[in-house]
């Protein structure tokens, strides 16, 4: 396993992709393997870069990071189309010239010591993404009527490649805790039935706890962690799954016409987040290993080995809409069209729905009462039949 570190280059390096026919700057056409000229319609094929998608040693990378230089300031960008000089927003390394709109891709080596080595190209275009958003917003429950108008609007979407980390790790975990098995005892209790006090026998569940300890192992493959702070983590996580098996070697051609971000979540912090995901799965593994009806986990010790990472770029369509002076963001998975985002709720719709549910429940109760279904036939005392008691396994920490 090699390293992806390169010395930070203070000299600006920008890429633009001219049309072979008319010289205009080309943009990547989502879902294809070519760049498209919006002026003359010429398609320039992107040559497939060879090589496999590598995993890199995490321990080695973290050691090297402590020895590298700190990040430099955002480099100056030179547009070959209009000659203007400017700077991208600090988190971006690809976008458009603010003066002529030409797409530009800057080298990532100028800011970050770790460069992306793979990416997933956009699989759906802006029109398809907009239709997915419109269907999503139309299907929102309890959304204000004013929000539904965005399902009919031509909201401008922004295509952006977001940075992600993936982590692989072999884990070995030793644990100690307790196994809880449910058993039943009979208890006699007095209850009131038809204005009479009667004695009933009930089956009451109890839990027998037994000390346990053990060992579980699991290999985690491609635990994905968003490395951008532009969106809430719950939205980034909800965009999964991604077809990471389709990752291709990093190629700036696919960034032309889109924004692309540097990672803002550092490698060590990214692994801390990945470890939380792994720990949650390990706890479930421990529960299954303990068995029984309930589990208490007292101590857990996990060892990670052969831990590796990748830095990749994944595509999303992004936009926002405003409602009552508040902005709501949403994103669309640029491969699958899956939509996730923030949304407002209509208090009135929720209130009317709650009132309707209460009225329905009251109506059902009234009908049953009038029909006599709630009465005790022949005035006989009711007995409670024993029933199998089983509660979903719980984790007690």
Secondary structure, 3 states (H helix, E strand, C coil): CCCCECCCCCCCCEECCECCCCCCECEECCCCCEEECCCCCCEEECCCCCCCCCCEEHHHHHHHHCCCCCCCCCCCEECCCCCCEECCCCCEEEEECCCCCCEEEECHHHCCCECCCEECCCCCCHHHHHHHHHHHHHCCCCCCHHHHHHHCCCCCCEEEEEEEEEEEEEEEEEEEEEEEEEEEEEEEEEEEECCEEEEEEEEEEEEEEEEEEEEEEEEEEEEEEECCCCCCHHHHHHCCCCCHHHCEECCHHHHCCCEEECCCCCHHHHHHHHHHHHHHHHHHHHHHHHCCCEEEEEEEEEEEEEEEEEEEEEEEEEEEEEECCEEEEEEEECCCCCEEECCCCCHHHHHHHHHHHHHHHHHHHHHHHHHCCCCCHHHCCCCCCCCCCCCCCCEEC
